[in-house]
Amino acid sequence: MLLGTSVANAYNQQALMEAYFSVVMIRGYNLDGGMAYGSGVVVADNQVVTNCHVLRATKQPWVSRGEDSYPITDVRADAWHDLCLVTTHNMPFKPVQRGNSLTLTRGQEITAIGHSNGVPAPITSVGEIQGLYPTQPGNMIRSSAKFLMGASGSGLFDMEGRLVGINTFKTAGNGGSIHFALPVEWLETLEKMPASTEFPVHGKALWEEDEDKKPFYMRAAVPESRQDWATLQKVSTLWTQQEPTSADAWFSLGLAQLSLKQLTSAASAFDQAVSLDKQFVEAWFKRGEVAQQLGDQQTVHQIEAQLQQIDPLLVSVYQAYLSCEQHCQK
């Protein structure tokens, strides 16, 4: 069950349509003659941002929409941050409006728009902000807005149609994929870098770093998506020790402990999470689940009061969630 706000936020249909038409496909033939493809977002006249890993396999990439194509003439590449800004000519597409990842909030509704699986028309996926991790400048964004192969370099937009992130990497496993987007603010540095005409683009990206060198939110994502709760507990324990004021760290630890039936410890971890972020709806839901399993009805009802303060409509969603925990087939 998706936990979060129970009612969709207002959205700007016209602005989202303009955002939709700012998304393009990046294509090129790879060295064995096959087609390499990804997505990109028009961010200035004749300029498109995409992921550098999209440009690793082709010497002559181009921008396309439908039957139209526009050869790429140069690239500004930041391989470590996995952002590339490519230039073309006579491209008639309107640049997107830019937003701000620093003003996003957990649970905020957002939408991902990209050319998943190489389909000609962009695909839209609506989701919510699940986590925000400071990566100066801006916030790395974890969201529930899904993207598939071919959507690397696509746009993550707020509901006013403003670009807030570039969809870049995800995990996969039995528990579902976890999706991350780079902050839009990284574009400001990229635009000041020198241009090159050399393709393919080479270099390791930050999300390809050795596991023990990654930030904890990345290290925790893999075992979470694979439902490897013992490993998640180990990683999350280290995370809480290194970053004791991170609500995400405590939530991650609580999730592992709940799944391992360590209910008393899970209750304590979720309590830490909501004390650090009182708007952390998913943590409140999980704390209620633990309370229910412990037979602690007083806490179950106290959480209803907390959710009432956040959004009264959440109370019925919470009650349905707990009922499902008791009766639904897993």
C-alpha positions as CSV (number, residue, x, y, z in Angstrom):
1,M,0.0,0.0,0.0
2,L,1.3,3.4,-0.9
3,L,1.5,5.5,2.2
4,G,1.3,9.3,2.0
5,T,-1.2,12.0,1.5
6,S,-4.6,10.6,0.7
7,V,-5.7,13.3,-1.7
8,A,-3.9,14.4,-4.8
9,N,-2.7,18.0,-4.7
10,A,-3.9,20.6,-7.1
11,Y,-2.0,20.7,-10.3
12,N,-1.5,23.1,-13.2
13,Q,-2.6,21.2,-16.3
14,Q,-1.3,23.7,-18.8
15,A,2.1,23.9,-17.2
16,L,2.3,20.1,-17.0
17,M,1.5,19.8,-20.7
18,E,4.3,22.2,-21.5
19,A,6.6,20.1,-19.3
20,Y,5.5,17.0,-21.3
21,F,6.5,18.7,-24.5
22,S,9.9,19.6,-23.1
23,V,10.9,16.0,-22.9
24,V,12.7,14.5,-25.8
25,M,14.5,11.2,-26.7
26,I,18.3,10.9,-27.0
27,R,19.3,8.3,-29.6
28,G,22.4,6.9,-31.4
29,Y,23.9,3.8,-32.9
30,N,26.2,1.9,-30.5
31,L,29.4,0.2,-31.5
32,D,27.8,-3.1,-32.5
33,G,25.2,-1.4,-34.7
34,G,22.3,-1.5,-32.2
35,M,20.3,1.5,-31.0
36,A,21.2,3.2,-27.8
37,Y,18.5,5.5,-26.4
38,G,17.6,7.5,-23.4
39,S,15.6,10.6,-22.5
40,G,16.4,14.3,-22.1
41,V,14.8,17.6,-21.1
42,V,15.0,20.9,-23.0
43,V,16.4,23.4,-20.5
44,A,17.5,26.2,-22.9
45,D,17.3,27.1,-26.6
46,N,19.0,24.1,-28.4
47,Q,20.2,22.6,-25.2
48,V,19.1,19.3,-23.6
49,V,20.1,17.8,-20.3
50,T,20.4,14.0,-20.0
51,N,22.4,11.5,-18.0
52,C,26.0,11.0,-19.2
53,H,25.6,7.2,-19.0
54,V,23.1,7.5,-21.9
55,L,26.0,8.8,-24.0
56,R,28.5,6.1,-23.2
57,A,27.7,3.7,-26.1
58,T,27.3,6.0,-29.1
59,K,29.7,8.2,-31.1
60,Q,27.0,10.1,-33.0
61,P,24.0,10.8,-30.8
62,W,21.0,12.9,-31.7
63,V,17.9,14.4,-30.2
64,S,14.6,13.2,-31.6
65,R,10.9,13.6,-31.3
66,G,8.6,11.6,-33.6
67,E,10.1,11.7,-37.1
68,D,12.2,14.7,-36.4
69,S,15.9,14.5,-35.4
70,Y,18.5,17.1,-34.4
71,P,22.2,16.1,-34.5
72,I,24.1,16.8,-31.3
73,T,27.2,19.0,-31.9
74,D,28.8,19.2,-28.5
75,V,28.4,18.2,-24.8
76,R,29.3,19.6,-21.4
77,A,29.9,16.5,-19.3
78,D,30.0,16.0,-15.6
79,A,30.4,12.2,-15.6
80,W,30.7,11.8,-11.8
81,H,27.4,13.6,-11.2
82,D,26.0,11.8,-14.3
83,L,24.8,15.0,-16.0
84,C,25.5,16.0,-19.6
85,L,24.2,19.1,-21.4
86,V,24.1,18.6,-25.1
87,T,23.8,21.2,-27.8
88,T,22.0,21.0,-31.2
89,H,20.7,23.4,-33.8
90,N,17.3,24.6,-35.1
91,M,15.4,22.7,-32.4
92,P,12.0,24.4,-32.0
93,F,11.1,23.0,-28.6
94,K,10.4,25.4,-25.7
95,P,12.7,25.1,-22.6
96,V,11.1,23.9,-19.4
97,Q,10.6,26.0,-16.3
98,R,13.0,25.2,-13.5
99,G,11.9,24.6,-10.0
100,N,13.8,24.1,-6.7
101,S,14.6,20.8,-5.1
102,L,15.3,22.6,-1.8
103,T,11.6,23.6,-1.4
104,L,10.3,20.1,-1.9
105,T,8.7,18.3,1.0
106,R,8.2,14.6,1.9
107,G,4.9,13.4,0.6
108,Q,4.6,16.1,-2.0
109,E,3.1,14.9,-5.3
110,I,5.4,14.9,-8.3
111,T,5.4,13.4,-11.8
112,A,8.1,11.7,-13.9
113,I,7.9,12.2,-17.7
114,G,10.2,10.2,-20.0
115,H,10.6,7.9,-22.9
116,S,10.5,4.6,-21.1
117,N,11.5,1.5,-23.1
118,G,12.2,3.7,-26.2
119,V,8.5,4.4,-26.9
120,P,8.1,7.4,-29.2
121,A,5.7,9.3,-26.9
122,P,6.7,10.2,-23.4
123,I,5.1,8.3,-20.5
124,T,3.9,10.0,-17.4
125,S,4.1,8.5,-13.9
126,V,2.7,10.3,-10.9
127,G,4.1,9.7,-7.4
128,E,5.3,11.3,-4.2
129,I,8.5,12.5,-2.6
130,Q,9.7,9.7,-0.4
131,G,13.1,11.2,0.7
132,L,15.3,14.2,0.3
133,Y,19.0,14.0,0.9
134,P,21.2,17.2,1.0
135,T,23.8,17.1,-1.9
136,Q,25.0,20.6,-2.2
137,P,23.6,22.4,-4.0
138,G,20.2,20.9,-3.9
139,N,18.6,17.7,-2.6
140,M,18.9,14.2,-4.1
141,I,15.3,13.0,-4.5
142,R,13.8,9.6,-3.8
143,S,10.3,9.3,-5.2
144,S,7.6,6.7,-6.0
145,A,7.2,8.1,-9.6
146,K,8.4,5.1,-11.6
147,F,10.6,5.2,-14.6
148,L,11.8,2.3,-16.8
149,M,14.7,1.5,-19.1
150,G,15.1,4.4,-21.6
151,A,13.9,7.0,-19.1
152,S,17.3,7.8,-17.8
153,G,17.8,11.5,-18.2
154,S,14.0,12.2,-18.1
155,G,12.4,14.9,-16.0
156,L,10.9,14.9,-12.5
157,F,8.4,17.8,-12.2
158,D,6.4,19.4,-9.5
159,M,2.7,19.8,-10.1
160,E,3.2,23.3,-11.5
161,G,5.3,21.8,-14.3
162,R,8.6,22.9,-13.0
163,L,11.7,20.7,-13.4
164,V,13.0,19.7,-10.0
165,G,15.1,16.7,-10.8
166,I,16.6,14.4,-13.5
167,N,15.6,10.7,-13.1
168,T,18.9,8.8,-13.1
169,F,19.2,5.5,-11.2
170,K,17.0,3.0,-9.4
171,T,17.3,-0.3,-7.5
172,A,15.3,-3.5,-8.3
173,G,14.1,-6.4,-6.2
174,N,11.1,-8.3,-4.9
175,G,10.0,-5.3,-2.8
176,G,9.8,-3.1,-5.9
177,S,12.1,-0.5,-7.4
178,I,13.4,2.6,-5.6
179,H,13.8,5.6,-7.8
180,F,16.3,8.5,-7.5
181,A,16.5,11.8,-9.3
182,L,19.5,14.3,-9.3
183,P,18.7,17.9,-8.2
184,V,18.0,20.4,-10.8
185,E,20.4,22.8,-9.1
186,W,23.3,20.8,-10.5
187,L,22.6,22.2,-13.9
188,E,24.0,25.6,-12.8
189,T,27.5,24.1,-12.5
190,L,27.1,22.0,-15.6
191,E,26.3,25.0,-17.8
192,K,29.6,26.7,-16.8
193,M,31.7,23.7,-17.9
194,P,33.6,23.7,-21.2
195,A,32.1,22.0,-24.2
196,S,33.6,19.0,-26.0
197,T,32.9,17.3,-29.3
198,E,34.2,13.9,-28.2
199,F,31.8,11.0,-28.0
200,P,31.2,8.5,-26.4
201,V,31.3,10.1,-22.9
202,H,33.3,8.1,-20.4
203,G,33.5,8.1,-16.6
204,K,32.0,6.5,-13.5
205,A,29.0,8.0,-11.9
206,L,28.5,8.5,-8.2
207,W,25.8,5.8,-8.0
208,E,28.3,3.3,-9.4
209,E,30.7,3.8,-6.5
210,D,31.7,0.9,-4.3
211,E,28.9,0.1,-1.8
212,D,30.9,1.0,1.2
213,K,31.7,4.4,-0.2
214,K,28.2,5.4,-1.1
215,P,26.0,7.6,1.1
216,F,23.8,5.6,3.5
217,Y,20.6,6.4,1.7
218,M,22.0,4.6,-1.4
219,R,23.5,1.8,0.6
220,A,20.1,1.1,2.3
221,A,18.1,1.2,-0.9
222,V,19.4,-2.1,-2.4
223,P,18.6,-4.4,0.6
224,E,15.3,-2.6,1.1
225,S,14.2,-3.2,-2.5
226,R,15.5,-6.8,-2.2
227,Q,13.8,-7.3,1.1
228,D,17.1,-8.3,2.6
229,W,16.1,-7.2,6.1
230,A,19.2,-8.5,7.9
231,T,21.5,-6.5,5.7
232,L,19.2,-3.5,5.9
233,Q,19.4,-3.6,9.7
234,K,23.2,-3.6,9.6
235,V,23.3,-0.7,7.2
236,S,20.6,1.3,9.0
237,T,22.3,0.7,12.4
238,L,25.5,2.3,11.0
239,W,23.4,5.0,9.4
240,T,21.7,6.0,12.7
241,Q,25.1,6.0,14.4
242,Q,26.6,8.3,11.8
243,E,23.6,10.5,11.2
244,P,21.5,10.3,14.4
245,T,19.3,13.3,13.4
246,S,18.2,11.6,10.1
247,A,14.5,10.6,10.3
248,D,15.2,8.5,7.2
249,A,17.9,6.5,9.0
250,W,15.6,5.7,11.9
251,F,12.7,4.8,9.6
252,S,15.0,2.5,7.6
253,L,16.1,0.8,10.8
254,G,12.5,0.5,12.0
255,L,11.4,-1.1,8.7
256,A,14.1,-3.7,9.0
257,Q,13.3,-4.5,12.6
258,L,9.6,-4.7,11.9
259,S,10.2,-7.1,9.1
260,L,12.4,-9.2,11.4
261,K,9.7,-9.2,14.0
262,Q,11.8,-7.2,16.5
263,L,8.7,-5.2,17.4
264,T,10.0,-3.4,20.6
265,S,13.1,-2.2,18.8
266,A,11.0,-1.2,15.7
267,A,8.7,0.9,17.9
268,S,11.6,2.8,19.3
269,A,13.1,3.4,15.8
270,F,9.9,4.7,14.4
271,D,9.4,6.9,17.5
272,Q,12.8,8.4,16.7
273,A,11.8,9.0,13.1
274,V,8.5,10.8,13.9
275,S,10.2,12.8,16.7
276,L,12.6,14.1,14.1
277,D,10.0,14.6,11.4
278,K,6.4,15.0,12.7
279,Q,5.1,15.1,9.1
280,F,6.6,11.6,8.2
281,V,3.3,9.9,7.4
282,E,4.7,6.6,6.4
283,A,6.6,6.4,9.7
284,W,3.4,7.1,11.6
285,F,1.6,4.3,9.7
286,K,4.4,1.8,10.4
287,R,4.5,2.8,14.1
288,G,0.7,2.1,14.2
289,E,1.3,-1.3,12.6
290,V,3.9,-2.1,15.3
291,A,1.5,-0.9,18.0
292,Q,-1.3,-3.1,16.6
293,Q,0.9,-6.2,16.5
294,L,1.9,-5.5,20.2
295,G,-1.8,-5.1,21.1
296,D,-1.1,-1.5,22.1
297,Q,-4.5,0.1,21.1
298,Q,-3.8,3.3,23.1
299,T,-0.8,4.1,20.7
300,V,-2.9,3.1,17.7
301,H,-5.5,5.7,18.6
302,Q,-2.9,8.3,19.6
303,I,-1.4,8.0,16.1
304,E,-4.9,8.7,14.7
305,A,-4.8,12.0,16.5
306,Q,-1.4,12.9,15.1
307,L,-2.6,12.1,11.5
308,Q,-5.7,14.2,12.1
309,Q,-3.4,17.2,12.6
310,I,-1.5,16.5,9.4
311,D,-4.5,15.8,7.2
312,P,-7.9,14.6,8.5
313,L,-8.4,12.4,5.4
314,L,-5.3,10.4,6.4
315,V,-7.2,8.8,9.4
316,S,-9.5,6.6,7.2
317,V,-6.5,5.6,5.1
318,Y,-4.6,4.7,8.3
319,Q,-7.5,2.6,9.6
320,A,-7.8,0.8,6.2
321,Y,-4.1,0.1,6.3
322,L,-4.2,-1.5,9.8
323,S,-7.3,-3.5,8.8
324,C,-5.4,-4.7,5.7
325,E,-2.4,-5.6,7.9
326,Q,-4.8,-7.9,9.9
327,H,-6.9,-9.4,7.0
328,C,-5.3,-8.9,3.6
329,Q,-3.4,-11.6,1.8
330,K,0.3,-10.8,1.5
